[in-house]
Amino acid sequence: SPFGSVTKTSFCDRLQYTPVAAWHLVLLVVVMLSGCDRPPGKSVESPPGSFHPADEREEPMSRGKTLSQWMEQLGAEELEDCEAAQDALAEIGEAAVPILAETLSGAERIRLRSLAADTLGQIGPGALPALEQLGDALDDKDCSVRCHAIGALGKIGPRAVPLLKEALAADHPHTRAGAVVALGEMRPATDAAMSGLAKSLGDADAKVRSSGAAALLGFGPNVVPTLAGAIRDGDQRARGAADAVLKKLGPDALD
């Protein structure tokens, strides 16, 4: 025995006669408690875009999986798995917005960026903190990402109207048409949204003009002042489209 002969002395009494062994034991305890057994330079780092709360038990969960697990599944090959992840992330809601926004901005895969934008749209007004990233996505090189970003902006609400009005001046007609649809679905309706739609009546693309007219018609009598302004101030193409919408509104537009 390192403590000498076996007697009925206490453990502390034994340590008196083995100072070296005692010191080693104390040092071992200190190392175990402090975590200093980790090799130098091997600090733990979280990979970019991952979700690691201070206490893993606090990580948001839905349907038996954590936020991190659902984000991993969002990138799955099977569409069914992706859709399940979207639904779960939408249920998690605002807590999922930061990592979805980061994915929208930084993911290399087009499909993953599109899914992130679409999921933010499912979250709706709670995705307002991702407004900047969604606005940047309007310039994405891929049409599907742009369209999903536009759709998400339309579901966030009136705070997204300025970005959608900027999209009405985009080079690609599909982007402009998407912005028209998003503004038309905006609820509650705002004067800013209706004025943006009125400008779309003068668009060079026939589909954008017809989409704008249909969206304005959906606002009902509330849009009459906006259409009157388009007739007064718009170019020939816009005046003709505004006149057609007013006629469809019937008696409400008579004056």
Accessible surface in RSA format (square Angstrom, percent):
REM  Atomic radii and reference values for relative SASA: ProtOr
REM  Chains: A
REM  Algorithm: Lee & Richards
REM  Probe-radius: 1.40
REM  Slices: 20
REM RES _ NUM      All-atoms   Total-Side   Main-Chain    Non-polar    All polar
REM                ABS   REL    ABS   REL    ABS   REL    ABS   REL    ABS   REL
RES SER A   1   102.86  86.9  28.07  37.5  74.79 172.3  29.22  62.2  73.64 103.2
RES PRO A   2   101.94  74.3  76.05  69.3  25.88  94.1  90.34  74.6  11.60  72.1
RES PHE A   3    58.21  29.1  45.28  28.0  12.93  33.6  46.30  28.1  11.90  34.1
RES GLY A   4    43.58  53.7   0.00   N/A  43.58  53.7  38.11 104.6   5.48  12.3
RES SER A   5    94.09  79.5  66.36  88.6  27.72  63.9  54.96 117.0  39.12  54.8
RES VAL A   6   131.45  86.5 101.82  92.2  29.62  71.4 104.54  90.8  26.91  73.0
RES THR A   7    65.22  46.4  51.74  52.5  13.48  32.1  57.25  76.9   7.96  12.0
RES LYS A   8   215.31 105.0 177.22 108.7  38.09  90.7 128.59 115.7  86.72  92.4
RES THR A   9    62.74  44.6  50.20  50.9  12.54  29.9  50.89  68.4  11.84  17.9
RES SER A  10    58.47  49.4  45.35  60.5  13.13  30.2  50.89 108.4   7.59  10.6
RES PHE A  11   105.41  52.7  97.01  60.1   8.40  21.9  97.39  59.0   8.02  23.0
RES CYS A  12    88.87  67.2  85.64  95.5   3.24   7.6  26.10  66.1  62.77  67.7
RES ASP A  13    51.41  36.0  51.41  51.2   0.00   0.0   6.57  15.5  44.84  44.7
RES ARG A  14    71.71  30.1  70.13  35.7   1.59   3.8   8.43  11.5  63.29  38.4
RES LEU A  15    40.78  22.7  36.33  26.0   4.45  11.2  36.52  25.7   4.26  11.5
RES GLN A  16   129.07  72.2  97.16  71.0  31.91  76.0  39.40  83.9  89.67  68.0
RES TYR A  17   167.35  78.1 140.39  79.9  26.96  70.2 101.81  76.5  65.55  80.8
RES THR A  18    21.05  15.0  16.36  16.6   4.69  11.2  21.05  28.3   0.00   0.0
RES PRO A  19    91.47  66.7  82.70  75.4   8.77  31.9  86.88  71.7   4.59  28.6
RES VAL A  20   102.73  67.6  99.41  90.0   3.33   8.0 102.64  89.2   0.10   0.3
RES ALA A  21    36.96  34.0  26.21  40.4  10.75  24.5  31.34  44.1   5.62  14.9
RES ALA A  22    17.84  16.4  17.48  27.0   0.37   0.8  17.72  25.0   0.12   0.3
RES TRP A  23   154.83  62.1 151.72  73.4   3.11   7.3 134.28  71.6  20.55  33.3
RES HIS A  24   108.73  59.4 103.91  72.2   4.83  12.3  61.03  62.9  47.71  55.5
RES LEU A  25    75.20  41.9  71.55  51.2   3.66   9.2  74.89  52.6   0.32   0.9
RES VAL A  26    81.25  53.5  79.14  71.6   2.12   5.1  81.25  70.6   0.00   0.0
RES LEU A  27    82.16  45.8  81.19  58.1   0.97   2.4  82.16  57.7   0.00   0.0
RES LEU A  28    97.74  54.4  94.13  67.3   3.61   9.1  97.40  68.4   0.34   0.9
RES VAL A  29    70.01  46.1  69.52  62.9   0.49   1.2  70.01  60.8   0.00   0.0
RES VAL A  30    82.08  54.0  80.26  72.7   1.83   4.4  81.76  71.0   0.32   0.9
RES VAL A  31    45.56  30.0  45.38  41.1   0.17   0.4  45.56  39.6   0.00   0.0
RES MET A  32   135.78  70.3 107.47  71.1  28.31  67.4  97.96  83.3  37.81  50.1
RES LEU A  33   150.35  83.7 116.48  83.3  33.87  85.1 119.17  83.7  31.18  83.9
RES SER A  34    66.57  56.3  28.00  37.4  38.57  88.9  38.42  81.8  28.15  39.4
RES GLY A  35    30.41  37.5   0.00   N/A  30.41  37.5  24.56  67.4   5.85  13.1
RES CYS A  36    91.33  69.1  63.48  70.8  27.86  65.5  25.31  64.1  66.02  71.2
RES ASP A  37   111.86  78.4  82.16  81.8  29.70  70.2  33.51  78.9  78.35  78.1
RES ARG A  38   132.29  55.5 115.46  58.9  16.84  40.1  27.23  37.2 105.07  63.7
RES PRO A  39    79.61  58.0  71.87  65.5   7.74  28.1  77.02  63.6   2.59  16.1
RES PRO A  40   134.97  98.4 108.47  98.9  26.50  96.3 119.78  98.9  15.19  94.4
RES GLY A  41    84.53 104.2   0.00   N/A  84.53 104.2  42.80 117.5  41.72  93.4
RES LYS A  42   134.68  65.7 123.00  75.5  11.68  27.8  69.96  63.0  64.73  68.9
RES SER A  43    80.80  68.3  61.04  81.5  19.75  45.5  45.30  96.5  35.50  49.7
RES VAL A  44   129.05  84.9  96.82  87.7  32.23  77.7 101.47  88.2  27.59  74.8
RES GLU A  45   144.58  83.0 116.60  88.2  27.98  66.6  43.52  84.2 101.06  82.5
RES SER A  46    70.34  59.4  43.41  57.9  26.92  62.0  23.56  50.2  46.78  65.5
RES PRO A  47    80.00  58.3  70.31  64.1   9.69  35.2  76.97  63.6   3.03  18.8
RES PRO A  48   134.76  98.2 102.69  93.6  32.08 116.6 113.86  94.0  20.90 129.9
RES GLY A  49    29.00  35.8   0.00   N/A  29.00  35.8  15.94  43.8  13.06  29.2
RES SER A  50    46.16  39.0  16.61  22.2  29.55  68.1  23.30  49.6  22.86  32.0
RES PHE A  51    53.87  27.0  49.85  30.9   4.02  10.5  52.87  32.1   1.00   2.9
RES HIS A  52   106.95  58.5  75.29  52.3  31.67  81.0  58.11  59.9  48.85  56.8
RES PRO A  53    32.10  23.4  12.06  11.0  20.05  72.9  23.75  19.6   8.35  51.9
RES ALA A  54   117.75 108.3  64.44  99.4  53.32 121.3  78.16 110.1  39.59 104.9
RES ASP A  55    40.69  28.5  36.73  36.6   3.96   9.4  18.42  43.3  22.27  22.2
RES GLU A  56   129.63  74.4 118.25  89.5  11.38  27.1  41.34  80.0  88.29  72.1
RES ARG A  57   212.52  89.2 175.89  89.7  36.64  87.2  87.31 119.3 125.22  75.9
RES GLU A  58   124.75  71.6  97.94  74.1  26.81  63.8  41.79  80.8  82.96  67.7
RES GLU A  59    17.37  10.0  11.67   8.8   5.71  13.6   0.02   0.0  17.35  14.2
RES PRO A  60    34.77  25.3  23.87  21.8  10.89  39.6  34.77  28.7   0.00   0.0
RES MET A  61   113.02  58.5  84.00  55.6  29.02  69.1  46.67  39.7  66.35  87.9
RES SER A  62    13.60  11.5   4.39   5.9   9.20  21.2  12.29  26.2   1.31   1.8
RES ARG A  63   137.62  57.8  90.59  46.2  47.04 112.0  58.61  80.1  79.02  47.9
RES GLY A  64    66.11  81.5   0.00   N/A  66.11  81.5  33.47  91.9  32.64  73.1
RES LYS A  65    78.56  38.3  78.56  48.2   0.00   0.0  47.88  43.1  30.67  32.7
RES THR A  66    28.69  20.4  28.69  29.1   0.00   0.0  25.64  34.4   3.04   4.6
RES LEU A  67     0.00   0.0   0.00   0.0   0.00   0.0   0.00   0.0   0.00   0.0
RES SER A  68    36.09  30.5  29.11  38.9   6.98  16.1  30.25  64.4   5.84   8.2
RES GLN A  69    91.36  51.1  86.27  63.0   5.09  12.1  25.97  55.3  65.39  49.6
RES TRP A  70    13.10   5.3  13.10   6.3   0.00   0.0  13.10   7.0   0.00   0.0
RES MET A  71    23.41  12.1  15.48  10.2   7.93  18.9  15.82  13.4   7.59  10.1
RES GLU A  72   143.00  82.1 121.89  92.2  21.11  50.3  53.36 103.2  89.64  73.2
RES GLN A  73    32.23  18.0  26.14  19.1   6.09  14.5  18.59  39.6  13.64  10.3
RES LEU A  74     0.12   0.1   0.00   0.0   0.12   0.3   0.00   0.0   0.12   0.3
RES GLY A  75    19.11  23.6   0.00   N/A  19.11  23.6   9.97  27.4   9.15  20.5
RES ALA A  76    26.35  24.2  15.65  24.2  10.70  24.3  26.20  36.9   0.15   0.4
RES GLU A  77   136.54  78.4 120.57  91.2  15.97  38.0  60.90 117.8  75.64  61.8
RES GLU A  78   115.30  66.2 113.85  86.1   1.46   3.5  36.10  69.8  79.20  64.7
RES LEU A  79   104.33  58.1  99.26  71.0   5.07  12.7  99.26  69.7   5.07  13.6
RES GLU A  80   138.03  79.2 132.68 100.4   5.34  12.7  47.62  92.1  90.41  73.8
RES ASP A  81    56.52  39.6  56.23  56.0   0.29   0.7   3.47   8.2  53.05  52.9
RES CYS A  82     0.09   0.1   0.09   0.1   0.00   0.0   0.00   0.0   0.09   0.1
RES GLU A  83    85.86  49.3  85.40  64.6   0.46   1.1  25.73  49.8  60.13  49.1
RES ALA A  84    33.69  31.0  29.28  45.2   4.41  10.0  32.77  46.1   0.92   2.4
RES ALA A  85     0.00   0.0   0.00   0.0   0.00   0.0   0.00   0.0   0.00   0.0
RES GLN A  86     9.21   5.1   9.21   6.7   0.00   0.0   0.53   1.1   8.68   6.6
RES ASP A  87    63.90  44.8  60.80  60.5   3.09   7.3   9.49  22.3  54.41  54.3
RES ALA A  88     0.00   0.0   0.00   0.0   0.00   0.0   0.00   0.0   0.00   0.0
RES LEU A  89     0.00   0.0   0.00   0.0   0.00   0.0   0.00   0.0   0.00   0.0
RES ALA A  90    27.05  24.9  13.38  20.7  13.66  31.1  13.76  19.4  13.29  35.2
RES GLU A  91   104.77  60.1  68.40  51.7  36.37  86.6  44.07  85.2  60.70  49.6
RES ILE A  92    26.08  14.8   1.45   1.1  24.63  59.4   7.96   5.7  18.12  49.2
RES GLY A  93    12.56  15.5   0.00   N/A  12.56  15.5  12.56  34.5   0.00   0.0
RES GLU A  94   122.06  70.1 111.61  84.4  10.46  24.9  33.38  64.6  88.69  72.4
RES ALA A  95    44.80  41.2  27.20  42.0  17.60  40.0  38.71  54.5   6.10  16.1
RES ALA A  96     0.00   0.0   0.00   0.0   0.00   0.0   0.00   0.0   0.00   0.0
RES VAL A  97     1.49   1.0   1.49   1.4   0.00   0.0   1.49   1.3   0.00   0.0
RES PRO A  98    89.52  65.2  76.99  70.2  12.53  45.6  84.47  69.7   5.04  31.4
RES ILE A  99    14.26   8.1  11.35   8.5   2.91   7.0  13.25   9.5   1.01   2.7
RES LEU A 100     0.00   0.0   0.00   0.0   0.00   0.0   0.00   0.0   0.00   0.0
RES ALA A 101     5.09   4.7   5.09   7.9   0.00   0.0   5.09   7.2   0.00   0.0
RES GLU A 102    87.13  50.0  80.09  60.6   7.04  16.8  39.87  77.1  47.26  38.6
RES THR A 103    19.75  14.0  13.95  14.1   5.81  13.8   9.72  13.1  10.03  15.2
RES LEU A 104     6.08   3.4   0.75   0.5   5.34  13.4   0.75   0.5   5.34  14.4
RES SER A 105    74.24  62.7  35.10  46.8  39.14  90.2  39.52  84.2  34.73  48.6
RES GLY A 106    56.82  70.1   0.00   N/A  56.82  70.1  33.09  90.8  23.73  53.1
RES ALA A 107    19.74  18.1   3.60   5.6  16.13  36.7  14.09  19.8   5.65  15.0
RES GLU A 108   165.75  95.2 138.66 104.9  27.09  64.5  58.21 112.6 107.54  87.8
RES ARG A 109    99.42  41.7  92.18  47.0   7.25  17.3  64.89  88.7  34.53  20.9
RES ILE A 110    71.89  40.9  67.60  50.4   4.29  10.4  67.60  48.7   4.29  11.7
RES ARG A 111    81.10  34.1  74.82  38.1   6.28  15.0  50.93  69.6  30.17  18.3
RES LEU A 112    33.53  18.7  33.08  23.7   0.45   1.1  33.53  23.6   0.00   0.0
RES ARG A 113    16.59   7.0  16.59   8.5   0.00   0.0   7.33  10.0   9.26   5.6
RES SER A 114     9.55   8.1   9.38  12.5   0.17   0.4   9.23  19.7   0.32   0.5
RES LEU A 115    19.43  10.8  19.03  13.6   0.40   1.0  19.43  13.6   0.00   0.0
RES ALA A 116     0.00   0.0   0.00   0.0   0.00   0.0   0.00   0.0   0.00   0.0
RES ALA A 117     0.00   0.0   0.00   0.0   0.00   0.0   0.00   0.0   0.00   0.0
RES ASP A 118    43.54  30.5  42.17  42.0   1.37   3.2   2.68   6.3  40.86  40.8
RES THR A 119     0.00   0.0   0.00   0.0   0.00   0.0   0.00   0.0   0.00   0.0
RES LEU A 120     0.00   0.0   0.00   0.0   0.00   0.0   0.00   0.0   0.00   0.0
RES GLY A 121     4.25   5.2   0.00   N/A   4.25   5.2   2.25   6.2   2.01   4.5
RES GLN A 122    76.96  43.0  44.63  32.6  32.32  77.0  28.41  60.5  48.55  36.8
RES ILE A 123    23.03  13.1   3.84   2.9  19.19  46.3   6.36   4.6  16.67  45.2
RES GLY A 124     5.94   7.3   0.00   N/A   5.94   7.3   5.94  16.3   0.00   0.0
RES PRO A 125    96.33  70.2  87.79  80.0   8.54  31.0  88.17  72.8   8.17  50.8
RES GLY A 126    17.33  21.4   0.00   N/A  17.33  21.4  12.53  34.4   4.79  10.7
RES ALA A 127     0.00   0.0   0.00   0.0   0.00   0.0   0.00   0.0   0.00   0.0
RES LEU A 128    52.71  29.4  49.56  35.5   3.15   7.9  49.56  34.8   3.15   8.5
RES PRO A 129   102.40  74.6  67.46  61.5  34.94 127.0  80.13  66.2  22.27 138.4
RES ALA A 130     0.23   0.2   0.00   0.0   0.23   0.5   0.23   0.3   0.00   0.0
RES LEU A 131    35.88  20.0  35.85  25.6   0.04   0.1  35.85  25.2   0.04   0.1
RES GLU A 132   130.03  74.7 117.94  89.2  12.09  28.8  45.30  87.6  84.72  69.2
RES GLN A 133    51.47  28.8  49.90  36.5   1.57   3.7   5.15  11.0  46.32  35.1
RES LEU A 134     0.00   0.0   0.00   0.0   0.00   0.0   0.00   0.0   0.00   0.0
RES GLY A 135    11.90  14.7   0.00   N/A  11.90  14.7   4.75  13.0   7.14  16.0
RES ASP A 136    93.21  65.3  81.41  81.0  11.80  27.9  28.84  67.9  64.37  64.2
RES ALA A 137     7.66   7.0   1.87   2.9   5.78  13.2   7.53  10.6   0.12   0.3
RES LEU A 138    19.53  10.9  13.31   9.5   6.21  15.6  13.31   9.4   6.21  16.7
RES ASP A 139   127.19  89.1  99.52  99.1  27.67  65.4  32.56  76.6  94.62  94.4
RES ASP A 140    26.27  18.4  15.67  15.6  10.60  25.1   9.05  21.3  17.22  17.2
RES LYS A 141   176.48  86.1 137.67  84.5  38.80  92.4  90.32  81.3  86.16  91.8
RES ASP A 142    31.85  22.3  28.59  28.5   3.26   7.7   3.91   9.2  27.94  27.9
RES CYS A 143    46.30  35.0  42.39  47.3   3.91   9.2  26.81  67.9  19.49  21.0
RES SER A 144    46.07  38.9  38.80  51.8   7.27  16.7  39.45  84.0   6.62   9.3
RES VAL A 145     0.05   0.0   0.05   0.0   0.00   0.0   0.05   0.0   0.00   0.0
RES ARG A 146    31.29  13.1  31.29  16.0   0.00   0.0   7.94  10.9  23.35  14.2
RES CYS A 147    52.79  39.9  43.94  49.0   8.85  20.8  23.99  60.8  28.80  31.1
RES HIS A 148    68.64  37.5  63.70  44.3   4.95  12.7  40.20  41.4  28.45  33.1
RES ALA A 149     0.00   0.0   0.00   0.0   0.00   0.0   0.00   0.0   0.00   0.0
RES ILE A 150     2.69   1.5   2.69   2.0   0.00   0.0   2.69   1.9   0.00   0.0
RES GLY A 151    31.49  38.8   0.00   N/A  31.49  38.8  29.82  81.8   1.67   3.7
RES ALA A 152     2.06   1.9   0.02   0.0   2.05   4.7   0.31   0.4   1.75   4.6
RES LEU A 153     0.00   0.0   0.00   0.0   0.00   0.0   0.00   0.0   0.00   0.0
RES GLY A 154     9.63  11.9   0.00   N/A   9.63  11.9   3.28   9.0   6.35  14.2
RES LYS A 155   113.08  55.2  97.85  60.0  15.23  36.3  64.64  58.2  48.43  51.6
RES ILE A 156     9.18   5.2   0.91   0.7   8.26  19.9   0.91   0.7   8.26  22.4
RES GLY A 157     7.20   8.9   0.00   N/A   7.20   8.9   7.20  19.7   0.00   0.0
RES PRO A 158    55.32  40.3  48.20  43.9   7.13  25.9  48.39  40.0   6.93  43.1
RES ARG A 159   158.95  66.7 146.39  74.6  12.57  29.9  58.67  80.2 100.29  60.8
RES ALA A 160     0.00   0.0   0.00   0.0   0.00   0.0   0.00   0.0   0.00   0.0
RES VAL A 161     4.08   2.7   4.08   3.7   0.00   0.0   4.08   3.5   0.00   0.0
RES PRO A 162    81.18  59.2  75.73  69.0   5.44  19.8  79.72  65.8   1.46   9.1
RES LEU A 163    39.41  21.9  39.41  28.2   0.00   0.0  39.41  27.7   0.00   0.0
RES LEU A 164     0.00   0.0   0.00   0.0   0.00   0.0   0.00   0.0   0.00   0.0
RES LYS A 165    64.01  31.2  53.85  33.0  10.16  24.2  25.75  23.2  38.25  40.7
RES GLU A 166   119.65  68.7 103.89  78.6  15.76  37.5  46.25  89.5  73.40  59.9
RES ALA A 167     5.54   5.1   0.07   0.1   5.47  12.4   5.50   7.7   0.05   0.1
RES LEU A 168    23.95  13.3  13.40   9.6  10.55  26.5  13.66   9.6  10.30  27.7
RES ALA A 169    85.31  78.4  55.96  86.4  29.35  66.8  64.38  90.7  20.93  55.4
RES ALA A 170    30.22  27.8  16.78  25.9  13.44  30.6  27.72  39.0   2.50   6.6
RES ASP A 171   145.09 101.6 118.32 117.8  26.77  63.3  42.97 101.1 102.12 101.8
RES HIS A 172    77.56  42.4  73.51  51.1   4.04  10.3  47.20  48.6  30.36  35.3
RES PRO A 173    46.13  33.6  45.47  41.5   0.66   2.4  45.69  37.7   0.45   2.8
RES HIS A 174    94.30  51.5  89.46  62.2   4.84  12.4  56.22  57.9  38.09  44.3
RES THR A 175     2.87   2.0   2.74   2.8   0.13   0.3   1.20   1.6   1.66   2.5
RES ARG A 176    29.92  12.6  29.92  15.3   0.00   0.0   6.48   8.9  23.44  14.2
RES ALA A 177     9.46   8.7   9.37  14.5   0.09   0.2   9.46  13.3   0.00   0.0
RES GLY A 178    20.71  25.5   0.00   N/A  20.71  25.5  18.37  50.4   2.35   5.3
RES ALA A 179     0.00   0.0   0.00   0.0   0.00   0.0   0.00   0.0   0.00   0.0
RES VAL A 180     0.13   0.1   0.13   0.1   0.00   0.0   0.13   0.1   0.00   0.0
RES VAL A 181    74.42  49.0  70.45  63.8   3.97   9.6  73.95  64.2   0.48   1.3
RES ALA A 182     4.17   3.8   1.41   2.2   2.76   6.3   3.99   5.6   0.18   0.5
RES LEU A 183     0.00   0.0   0.00   0.0   0.00   0.0   0.00   0.0   0.00   0.0
RES GLY A 184    10.67  13.2   0.00   N/A  10.67  13.2   3.76  10.3   6.91  15.5
RES GLU A 185   115.34  66.2  97.15  73.5  18.19  43.3  42.83  82.8  72.51  59.2
RES MET A 186     0.19   0.1   0.17   0.1   0.02   0.1   0.02   0.0   0.17   0.2
RES ARG A 187   133.26  56.0 109.31  55.7  23.95  57.0  64.51  88.2  68.75  41.7
RES PRO A 188    94.62  69.0  88.52  80.7   6.10  22.2  94.25  77.8   0.36   2.3
RES ALA A 189    41.22  37.9  15.83  24.4  25.40  57.8  15.83  22.3  25.40  67.3
RES THR A 190    34.06  24.2  28.70  29.1   5.37  12.8  33.93  45.6   0.13   0.2
RES ASP A 191   114.71  80.3 107.13 106.6   7.58  17.9  36.95  87.0  77.76  77.5
RES ALA A 192    44.49  40.9  36.78  56.8   7.71  17.5  41.80  58.9   2.69   7.1
RES ALA A 193     0.00   0.0   0.00   0.0   0.00   0.0   0.00   0.0   0.00   0.0
RES MET A 194     9.82   5.1   9.82   6.5   0.00   0.0   9.82   8.3   0.00   0.0
RES SER A 195    40.65  34.3  38.84  51.8   1.80   4.2  35.54  75.7   5.11   7.2
RES GLY A 196     0.08   0.1   0.00   N/A   0.08   0.1   0.08   0.2   0.00   0.0
RES LEU A 197     0.00   0.0   0.00   0.0   0.00   0.0   0.00   0.0   0.00   0.0
RES ALA A 198    11.28  10.4   9.12  14.1   2.15   4.9   9.53  13.4   1.75   4.6
RES LYS A 199   153.75  75.0 131.96  81.0  21.79  51.9  92.11  82.9  61.64  65.7
RES SER A 200     5.30   4.5   0.36   0.5   4.94  11.4   5.26  11.2   0.03   0.0
RES LEU A 201     0.00   0.0   0.00   0.0   0.00   0.0   0.00   0.0   0.00   0.0
RES GLY A 202    16.97  20.9   0.00   N/A  16.97  20.9   6.49  17.8  10.48  23.5
RES ASP A 203    19.94  14.0  11.43  11.4   8.51  20.1   9.07  21.3  10.88  10.8
RES ALA A 204    81.82  75.2  55.81  86.1  26.02  59.2  55.97  78.8  25.85  68.5
RES ASP A 205    42.19  29.6  36.71  36.5   5.47  12.9   8.44  19.9  33.75  33.7
RES ALA A 206    63.94  58.8  55.64  85.9   8.30  18.9  55.98  78.8   7.97  21.1
RES LYS A 207   127.27  62.1 120.27  73.8   7.01  16.7  78.86  71.0  48.42  51.6
RES VAL A 208     0.73   0.5   0.73   0.7   0.00   0.0   0.73   0.6   0.00   0.0
RES ARG A 209    56.14  23.6  55.46  28.3   0.68   1.6   6.98   9.5  49.16  29.8
RES SER A 210    68.22  57.6  55.97  74.7  12.25  28.2  49.99 106.5  18.23  25.5
RES SER A 211    25.59  21.6  16.18  21.6   9.41  21.7   9.28  19.8  16.31  22.8
RES GLY A 212     0.00   0.0   0.00   N/A   0.00   0.0   0.00   0.0   0.00   0.0
RES ALA A 213    22.76  20.9  21.88  33.8   0.88   2.0  22.22  31.3   0.54   1.4
RES ALA A 214    66.46  61.1  51.20  79.0  15.26  34.7  56.46  79.5  10.00  26.5
RES ALA A 215    16.38  15.1   4.64   7.2  11.74  26.7  14.87  20.9   1.51   4.0
RES LEU A 216     0.00   0.0   0.00   0.0   0.00   0.0   0.00   0.0   0.00   0.0
RES LEU A 217    61.72  34.4  53.73  38.4   7.99  20.1  53.73  37.7   7.99  21.5
RES GLY A 218    54.13  66.7   0.00   N/A  54.13  66.7  32.06  88.0  22.07  49.4
RES PHE A 219    14.82   7.4   3.02   1.9  11.80  30.7   6.87   4.2   7.95  22.8
RES GLY A 220    15.71  19.4   0.00   N/A  15.71  19.4  15.70  43.1   0.01   0.0
RES PRO A 221    73.68  53.7  67.01  61.1   6.67  24.3  67.19  55.5   6.49  40.3
RES ASN A 222   108.22  74.6  93.23  90.1  14.99  36.1  16.98  40.9  91.24  88.2
RES VAL A 223     0.00   0.0   0.00   0.0   0.00   0.0   0.00   0.0   0.00   0.0
RES VAL A 224    31.96  21.0  31.96  28.9   0.00   0.0  31.96  27.8   0.00   0.0
RES PRO A 225    96.98  70.7  81.83  74.6  15.15  55.1  87.93  72.6   9.05  56.2
RES THR A 226    28.82  20.5  18.06  18.3  10.76  25.6  13.59  18.3  15.23  23.0
RES LEU A 227     0.00   0.0   0.00   0.0   0.00   0.0   0.00   0.0   0.00   0.0
RES ALA A 228    42.11  38.7  37.10  57.3   5.01  11.4  39.35  55.4   2.76   7.3
RES GLY A 229    13.71  16.9   0.00   N/A  13.71  16.9  12.94  35.5   0.77   1.7
RES ALA A 230    11.77  10.8   2.48   3.8   9.29  21.1  10.37  14.6   1.41   3.7
RES ILE A 231    59.98  34.1  55.88  41.6   4.10   9.9  55.88  40.2   4.10  11.1
RES ARG A 232   172.09  72.3 139.30  71.0  32.79  78.1  72.36  98.9  99.73  60.4
RES ASP A 233   110.84  77.6  76.48  76.1  34.35  81.2  37.45  88.1  73.39  73.2
RES GLY A 234    21.79  26.9   0.00   N/A  21.79  26.9  16.47  45.2   5.31  11.9
RES ASP A 235    77.94  54.6  64.55  64.2  13.39  31.7  45.17 106.3  32.77  32.7
RES GLN A 236   145.21  81.2 138.40 101.1   6.81  16.2  41.36  88.0 103.85  78.8
RES ARG A 237   110.25  46.3  96.87  49.4  13.38  31.8  39.85  54.5  70.40  42.7
RES ALA A 238     7.37   6.8   7.37  11.4   0.00   0.0   7.37  10.4   0.00   0.0
RES ARG A 239    97.42  40.9  95.97  48.9   1.45   3.5  23.88  32.6  73.54  44.6
RES GLY A 240    43.25  53.3   0.00   N/A  43.25  53.3  35.93  98.6   7.32  16.4
RES ALA A 241    21.69  19.9  11.56  17.8  10.13  23.0  19.40  27.3   2.29   6.1
RES ALA A 242     0.00   0.0   0.00   0.0   0.00   0.0   0.00   0.0   0.00   0.0
RES ASP A 243    54.41  38.1  54.41  54.2   0.00   0.0  12.44  29.3  41.97  41.9
RES ALA A 244    47.38  43.6  42.70  65.9   4.68  10.6  46.23  65.1   1.15   3.0
RES VAL A 245     3.22   2.1   3.19   2.9   0.03   0.1   3.22   2.8   0.00   0.0
RES LEU A 246    24.59  13.7  23.07  16.5   1.52   3.8  23.31  16.4   1.28   3.4
RES LYS A 247   150.46  73.4 124.69  76.5  25.77  61.4  85.67  77.1  64.79  69.0
RES LYS A 248   151.79  74.1 116.24  71.3  35.55  84.6  69.12  62.2  82.68  88.1
RES LEU A 249    22.11  12.3  10.04   7.2  12.07  30.3  12.70   8.9   9.41  25.3
RES GLY A 250    30.46  37.6   0.00   N/A  30.46  37.6  25.56  70.1   4.90  11.0
RES PRO A 251   123.57  90.1 104.81  95.5  18.76  68.2 109.68  90.6  13.89  86.3
RES ASP A 252    88.91  62.3  62.54  62.2  26.38  62.4   8.89  20.9  80.03  79.8
RES ALA A 253    18.90  17.4   2.74   4.2  16.16  36.8   3.86   5.4  15.04  39.8
RES LEU A 254   151.89  84.6 126.60  90.6  25.29  63.6 132.14  92.8  19.75  53.1
RES ASP A 255   185.08 129.6 117.37 116.8  67.71 160.1  62.61 147.3 122.47 122.1
END  Absolute sums over single chains surface
CHAIN  1 A    14787.3      11652.2       3135.1       8708.1       6079.1
END  Absolute sums over all chains
TOTAL         14787.3      11652.2       3135.1       8708.1       6079.1
